[in-house]
Amino acid sequence: MDARIDQVVTSGEVIVDGTGYEMENNTWIIGDDSEVIVVDPGHDSKAVLDAVDEREVIAIICTHAHPDHVTAAMETAERDEAPIALHPRDLPLWRDTHDEEPDIEMADGGIFEVADVRLEVIFSPGHTPGSVCLYCEELGVVFS
């Protein structure tokens, strides 16, 4: 298996009810030496794309639409014209941060493939109405 997981920690400010909060978030990059999927691009597209380097971003997946997870989604996707995936129940939250709509409406049981692994979408509402987890059997991980 050639697939691997890279982690990028980004930080930024999130404003809730007029109060700013500094937050750090994990961004996960799953793929091999040629292509990747970025999960939760966080606050800083430059940091994420620096970690991606010359690999092609084939998709951006947002586990939910809180700003600390999606602020850099559009900029990160732009370089390789990668589609952005989000569960439709989180569209109202997404629209608090972005004017453009995501490209893919995720659903329970959906599959994303990258390198030699599969990421299965598990609908898991609770944290937000459209929260999802991504299960990767081959790598033995769940992204939530």
Number of C-alpha atoms within 10 A of each C-alpha: 9 9 16 15 14 14 14 18 15 21 14 16 14 17 11 8 6 7 8 11 11 10 13 15 16 17 23 21 24 24 25 20 14 13 18 25 25 27 25 27 31 29 26 21 20 13 18 23 21 10 14 22 12 11 16 19 26 19 24 26 26 30 27 29 25 20 21 25 22 27 22 22 27 20 15 25 20 13 12 13 14 19 17 24 21 25 24 17 18 20 18 12 17 22 14 11 15 16 8 9 14 21 13 15 15 23 18 14 13 14 15 17 16 18 17 12 19 17 23 20 23 21 19 17 15 9 10 15 18 23 22 26 19 25 19 19 12 12 15 7 12 14 16 15
